[in-house]
Amino acid sequence: MPQQHVCSEIKNRFAGNSAAEIVDSIRVLVRTEQLKPGRTLPSGRELTAVPGVNANAVAAAYKRLVSARIVLARGRLGTVIRRARS
């Protein structure tokens, strides 16, 4: 799935602009395997290029996803989907 398409998929899954909605959108994409382990999420800058997406909400959402161990933040290398723990 191309990065631009990932941005659109995330945005299409939420009506507002809250961090919780972004987190839920990404969780659904991971659960339905539309985003697979090792996949790099769009950067905050790429995601905020989508109309209606707020940079603060994206930053808060990514922090929550890291805390929930859904993604791994790799600094300049990006934020990637973690492998499922077995």
N, C-alpha and C positions, 0 to 999 in steps of 0.2 A: 504494500500500500504506500504510494508516494507521500512525502511529508505534507504537501498541500492538501491531499485528500484526508490525511489524519487530522489536520487542523479543522477541516470542514466537518468531519465525523464527530469530533469532540463538540464543536459548536452546535451541530444539529441535534445533539442529545440533551441540551439544556436550554431553558427558556430565558433565564436571567443571566446574571453575571457574578454569581457567588462562587467562592472557593469550593463549597460543598457540592455544588452542581458540577463543577469541573471534575472534582474527585469522583463523583458518581459516574460521570460519563466515561472516564478512563477505566474505572473498575468494570463497567459493563463491557467495554471493548476488550479488556484483558480476559474477563470471564468467558466471553463468546469467542475467544481466540482470534479476534480481528487484529489485536496487538499481541504478538508472541514474545516470549522471553528473548532478550537480547536486542529487541527493537528499540531504537532511540526515539524518544518523544520529541516533538517539535520544541525548539527553544522558546523561551518566554517571548522573545521578540517576534518569532514567526507566528506564535499563537495570538499575540495581541494585534497582529496585522488583520485578523478576522474582525470585521465590524462587530462592535458590542462586547468585545472581550477586554477586560481590564487587567493591566499589568500586576497590580497588587493582588487580585484574585488568583491569577496564575501562579505567582510566587507562593502564596499561602497554600494553594492546592498542591503544588509540587512538594512543599515541606510536609504536608499531611501524608502524601503518598510515600515519601521516604520514611516517615515515622511508622506508617502501617506496613513497611517492608514490602511494598508492591513494586517500587522502583528503587534504583540505586543512582544517586547523584555522583557524577564523575567529573565535576568541575567543567573545564573547557571541552571535555570530550562528550558532554551531554548527559541527559538523564535517560536511563535505560530500564526496560521492564526486567524485573528479576525473575529468575527461574523459580518455579513453584517448589516449596519445601515439601519433602515427602516424609 
